[in-house]
Amino acid sequence: MRAVAGDWDKQRLLPGLVGPARSLIHAATRKNAEMAADLLKAAGLDAAAYHAGLTDAERTRVQDRFASGEARVVCATNAFGMGIDRPDVERVIHADIPGSIEAYYQEIGRAGRDGRPAMAMLLWNYADVKTREFLIDRGREHPKGRPAVPLDPIEVARRKEIEHKKLRRMVAYANSAGCLRATILRYFRDPAAREPCGACGNCARRAPIDPPARLLIRKILSGIARARERYGRRKIAAMLVGNLDDLPPPLTQLSTTGLLKHEDQRTIERWIDAACSAGLICASEDRYRTLGLTPLGRDVMAGRVEEVEMAAPTVRPASSTLRKRRPAGRGDGRRRWQ
């Protein structure tokens, strides 16, 4: 996962991420697929675009070249056939955020099928999210020459709400400081979810946090404890930074209310995610996802445990600086979730 500043940042990073590797680049729109292919060709790489706007003959040509191994890089929308199964794909890079975790999981599954190390990388920002929201609200385009089938407006609205909900889950995943593999497996209710996995970018960033960051974590844990472990992440973060609008009255009068008023609420939410991944905080399994402290979390809050290791958020709170990160290990034959 890598949050980027904008398209220029993606353009700067993409050629180096692809390099000589056999790669699939996923884009949200036909225009973005063409732009990615043009960028890589300008960098001297053999890249081709694939999307529904091409003629049947051109799509077949690109698909056949990739399937045969002649073309090393394809930049595609979701029109690219799932039947293409080259086992030696080394990179799957999303140049735009996918519309759902289901789509993302299916698409990155093309990497590393031959058992060799492979990488899945997502480059994204909130402008991508707006593009996805527009695509959802616009609705599906009908193929040329085919009459549109009238749909029940209530059913259309229901489907759009489901798609928006899936997109929100994808954004939460992209923002997560926790183990990426475990997070996606938990989404599918896979009992094999364990963390740290040792193969994702977030797990590679796990390192001891310094005293200012540890103090921040203790304040967050104290806020959860003072709230009697009855509220979810958003309300706890809002209480801690002093955003009292729409908060239940009990949260507006705690000793921890406004304790982190100089911090950004979204940043605190990401630190809560990191603390969950580090085993300091647990969330209930119901739809309310109320936060509670684990035994380790209580020990850290009380100062009985000083050494805390976690993948800290990339956007740090103003009060925190982190120790130098440990270098990521080499691939172990599994797909690396970046």
Buried (B, 14 or more C-beta within 10 A) or exposed (E): BBBBEEBEBBBEBBBEBBEEBBBBBBBBBBEBBBBBBEBBBEBEBEBBBBBEBBEEEBBEBBBEBBBEEEBBBBBBBBEBEEEBEBEEBBBBBBBBBBBBBBBBBEBBBBBBBEEBBBBBBBBBBEEBBEBBBEBBEEEEEEEEEEEEEEEEEEEEEEBBEEBBEBBEBBBBBBBBBBBBBBBBBBBEEEEEBEBBBBBBBBBBBBBBBBEBBBEBBBBBBBBBBBBEBBBBBBBBBBBBBBBBEEBEEBBBEBEBBBBBEEBBBBBBBBBBBBBBBBBBBBBEEEEEEBBBBBEBBBBBBEEEBEEBEBBBBEEBBEEBEBEEEEEBEEBEEBBBBB
